Structures are given as C-alpha cells and as structure tokens.
Amino acid sequence: MKWQHVSDNWAAFFDAISDRWPGADEAELEDIDGDQRAFVAYIAELTGQETSEAAQEIREWLSGELPSDVVMDPRHDDHSLKVSGKYLPDGEDVYDDDERYGDDG
C-alpha cells in the first residue's frame, strides 16, 4: 500500500488501524484526517515509542496487503468509482449501466 491510498480512503482504514493498534481511538483518527505526520506522532504517543520507531512500524504495516475490510468498504468503492472516471470517454457517466459487459444482473 502507499500512504496516498490510505490518505484518500482514510475513514475506510479505521478498522484496519484499530486491528493493528488496538488502543487507537476513532475520534482521534478522524482528527488526523489522513495526515501522515500526525498519524506517526499519534502512533508514537499511543505505543510509547520514539517517532522514528512508530514511523518504521507504520512502514511495515504499509508493506502488507490492502486489508479486505477496506476493499469491501463502500467509501473505498465510491472513491474507486470516482477515480475510474478518468478512463471514461467525455460525456459518459461513471455510474452508467454496464449491462453490455455482462456484470449487471
């Protein structure tokens, strides 16, 4: 994973963050709002580590696979749909019916 992906889908990562750092507070995570430096500082405070140690722990976490709960989160899906719009021809809506491709119904 890249931090940009985490930042763009910040709220979708709350469960994955709480799984990795069980003491993480959702209200605190909302305040961080995907800011990497703030997140590193928060994890350092939460775990009692030095900032560099917390940053390394986060890098290790980022080297893993995208958590399945993030992939299945509607907020992630909505973001993915919006991003996919750049591959559509002008005038076509991201949310148009795709029945001709066999994936609707």
N, C-alpha and C positions, 0 to 999 in steps of 0.2 A: 504494500500500500504506500501511497505517497501522502504527505501531510495535506496537500491541496485537496485530495479526495476526502480526507477526514474533515477538513475545514468546511468544504462545500456541503457536506452531509452531517454536520456537527450533531444535531439532535438525534439522528439515527444511530449514532455511536454511543449514546448514553449507556445502554445496556452492556455493550461490549467493554466500555471503560469500567463500569461497575463490576463486571465479572473479573477483570484484570486487577482492579484496585477496589476491593470491596468497601472501603471506607469513603469512597467518592460520593459527594452529595449532589443531587441533581440540580438544586438551586445554584450551587457554586459553579457547576458545569455550564448552566445557562448563562451565568455572568461572564464566563470565559469566552463564550461565543466563538469558539474555533481559533482563538489567538494562541499560537504555538508557544510563545514565550510565557504567557500567562498560565498555560497548561503545564509547562515544565515546572514553573515556580510552584504551582498548586500541588503537583505530584511530589515535589521535593518536600514541601511542608507536610503533606499528608503522610508520607512514608518516613519522614525524619532523615532523609538523605541529603547529600550535597546536590546542588543544582546539576552539576556535571553527571553525577550518578543517575539522577532522575532522567536526564536527557538521554543517557545511554539506555536506560530501561525502556523508555518510550521508543527509541530507535529499534530496539529488539522487538517490541510489540508491533511496530510498523512493518517489520520484515516478514511478519506472518501473513496468512491468508486473510482476505476480507471476511469478517465474521458473517455467518449465514443470517443472523438476525438483522444485520444491516442490509444485506442483499434483499431480504424479504420485507423490509420496512417501506411502507408507502411513500414516506418522504424521500427515500433513495430513488424509488421508481419515478416519482414526479420529477426529480432532478434529472434523471437519466433521459426521460422523455423530452425535457426542455433542451438538453444538450444535443440530443439526436436531431433536433430541428435544423441544425446547421448542415445536415446532409440531405435535406429535402429540397426539391426544386422550389423556386419562388411561387408563392400562391398556394402551396399545399400545406394543410394543417397537420401538425404532429399527431393530433387526436383523431384524424380521419379514419374511416372504416378501411381495414386491410383485408377484407374478405377474399379478395382475388389472390391473396398469398396463402390462403388456407389456414390462417391462425385465428380466425374469429368464428367460434361456434363449430 
